[in-house]
Amino acid sequence: MKMQKEKSGLHFEVDLTGNVAIAIGTEHYGLTAKWMDGAELRVSIPMLGLADSLSVSAAATILVY
């Protein structure tokens, strides 16, 4: 699974039970094309306000919780 702003479902709408691997890229560049092409699922975290991104650690915390 990878997190991407433009694709697939919201993080709380997808089934993350079972064996799941979460790949999170750098804050500036995200994941490489190789990782993006290999993902079965892409999720996004909705955000309100002026911020348009989260730090990698904040995004990982939300997804793991």
C-alpha angles and dihedrals in degrees: 000000000000131000118236130163097222105044144068129337137341115267093249094049099058128082108248097171120121125025109352132169118196118205117191121182131209120298092244104038106019118206126340120253090255091060093042093051092050097052120110092196137024122197137186134207113224115233132195127202132024100318115099099188145030129221115260091249093051092049092048091050092053093048095047094046 
